[in-house]
Amino acid sequence: MRKLIVTEFVTLDGVMEEPTPWQAGHASPEIGLFKREELFSSGALLLGRMTYEGFAGYWPTATDTGEFGERMNILPKYVVSSTLQAVAWNNSHLIRENITGEITKLKAQEGGDILVYGSGELAQFLLERGLADQLNLLVYPVVLGSGKRLFGAEGAGLKLVDSQTYSSGVVRLSYALGAKA
């Protein structure tokens, strides 16, 4: 059975919304290496509509992205959306109905793990329903005070399985997910 791994960029105060502006100045080769290893060990991407549209607008025509860009374009991509009518990016598949059932089927297939990048609403859906097996948080040393957060009031049954501090001050926390507390 494949694992479903959710990876999110969050601020120290838990905001996950629009990471590009607050990520500035915190890039490091170690983060790049982690993201590369994460992508290359995965067998598929699971994305929400907004993340999919952003990626589909960039990766197919991006130049000088090397093996990372090639991998992004080759991997099977599953897009959860109730509003999209079609998906055009190479090897993309639309999930519109019975989302829990379809994701459960994907997890039961042979192949590498399923990776969720960003996709905030989808990540919340997966966590709330116990569909995610691992959560990787890249916590940036930034406090915004307000914005969309990953977690609501309920706990997610997190068990820390790995962590790493990067030279830029970002900390990666990897959690196995269990039953809700």
C-alpha positions in Angstrom: 0.0 0.0 0.0 1.3 3.4 -0.9 1.7 6.2 1.7 0.0 9.5 1.2 2.5 12.3 2.2 1.4 15.9 2.7 4.1 18.5 2.6 3.4 22.1 3.6 5.3 25.3 4.1 4.1 27.0 7.2 5.2 30.0 9.3 6.1 29.7 12.9 2.6 30.8 13.9 1.0 28.2 11.6 0.1 30.2 8.5 0.3 28.3 5.3 -1.2 30.8 2.9 0.7 32.2 -0.1 4.2 31.1 1.0 6.2 32.8 -1.8 6.5 36.2 -0.1 7.5 35.0 3.3 9.8 32.3 2.0 12.1 34.9 0.6 15.5 34.9 2.2 15.2 31.4 3.6 16.2 29.3 0.7 19.0 26.8 1.3 20.6 23.9 -0.6 19.4 21.5 2.1 15.8 22.4 1.5 16.3 21.9 -2.3 17.9 18.5 -1.6 14.9 17.5 0.6 12.4 18.6 -2.0 14.3 16.7 -4.7 14.5 13.5 -2.7 10.8 13.8 -1.8 9.8 14.2 -5.4 12.0 11.5 -6.8 10.9 9.0 -4.1 7.2 9.6 -5.0 5.1 7.8 -7.6 2.4 10.3 -8.1 1.2 13.8 -7.1 -2.2 14.6 -5.6 -3.1 18.3 -6.0 -5.9 20.7 -5.3 -7.2 22.9 -8.1 -5.3 26.1 -7.2 -2.0 24.3 -6.8 -2.6 22.3 -10.0 -3.4 25.4 -12.0 -0.2 27.1 -10.8 2.0 24.1 -11.5 0.3 23.4 -14.8 0.9 27.0 -15.8 4.6 26.8 -15.0 6.2 23.3 -15.2 5.3 22.3 -18.8 7.0 25.3 -20.3 9.7 25.9 -17.7 13.3 25.9 -18.9 16.5 25.0 -17.1 14.6 23.0 -14.5 16.6 19.8 -15.3 15.6 16.5 -13.8 13.3 18.1 -11.3 11.2 19.7 -14.0 11.2 16.5 -16.1 10.0 14.5 -13.0 7.2 17.0 -12.3 6.0 16.7 -15.9 6.3 12.9 -16.1 4.7 11.9 -12.8 1.0 11.0 -12.7 -1.0 13.9 -11.3 -4.4 13.5 -9.6 -6.3 16.7 -9.3 -9.2 17.0 -6.8 -11.7 19.7 -8.0 -15.4 20.1 -8.2 -15.0 23.0 -10.6 -12.5 22.0 -13.2 -14.0 20.3 -16.3 -10.7 19.0 -17.7 -7.0 18.8 -17.0 -4.5 19.3 -19.8 -1.0 18.9 -18.1 0.7 15.7 -19.1 -0.4 12.6 -17.3 -3.1 14.4 -15.2 -6.3 12.8 -14.0 -9.3 14.6 -12.5 -11.1 13.5 -9.3 -14.5 15.1 -9.0 -16.6 12.7 -7.0 -16.3 10.2 -4.3 -13.0 11.8 -3.3 -12.4 9.6 -0.2 -13.1 6.5 -2.2 -10.9 7.5 -5.1 -8.0 8.4 -2.9 -8.3 5.2 -1.0 -8.1 3.3 -4.4 -5.0 5.3 -5.3 -3.3 4.4 -2.0 -4.1 0.7 -2.6 -2.4 0.6 -6.0 1.2 -0.5 -6.5 3.9 2.2 -6.9 5.7 4.9 -5.1 4.1 7.1 -2.4 1.6 9.8 -3.3 2.8 13.3 -2.6 0.6 16.3 -1.9 2.3 19.7 -2.4 0.5 22.7 -0.8 -3.1 22.4 -1.8 -4.3 23.7 1.5 -8.0 22.8 1.4 -7.2 19.3 0.1 -4.5 18.9 2.8 -7.1 19.8 5.4 -9.6 17.3 3.9 -7.1 14.5 3.9 -6.0 15.2 7.5 -9.6 15.5 8.8 -10.5 12.1 7.2 -7.4 10.2 8.3 -6.3 9.7 4.7 -2.8 11.1 5.1 -0.1 8.9 6.4 2.7 11.4 6.9 2.9 15.2 7.3 6.1 17.1 6.5 6.1 20.6 7.7 8.7 23.0 6.6 8.5 25.7 9.4 9.8 29.1 8.4 11.1 31.5 11.1 8.4 34.1 10.2 5.4 35.3 12.2 2.5 36.7 10.2 -0.1 37.0 12.9 -3.0 36.1 10.6 -3.8 34.0 7.5 -5.1 30.6 6.5 -3.9 27.9 8.9 -3.4 24.2 8.3 -5.0 22.9 11.5 -8.4 23.7 13.0 -9.3 23.0 16.7 -9.0 19.2 16.6 -5.7 17.4 17.0 -4.4 15.1 14.2 -2.7 12.4 16.3 0.8 13.5 15.3 3.9 11.4 16.1 7.3 13.1 15.3 9.4 10.6 13.3 12.2 12.9 12.0 13.3 16.5 12.0 16.1 18.6 10.5 17.2 22.2 11.0 18.5 23.9 7.8 21.1 26.6 7.7 18.5 29.2 6.7 16.6 28.7 10.0 13.9 26.6 8.5 13.0 23.4 10.4 11.5 20.3 8.8 9.3 18.3 11.1 8.1 14.9 9.8 5.1 13.3 11.5 3.4 10.0 11.2 -0.3 10.4 11.4 -2.5 8.3 13.7 -6.0 8.4 15.0 -7.5 11.7 16.0 -7.0 12.7 19.6 
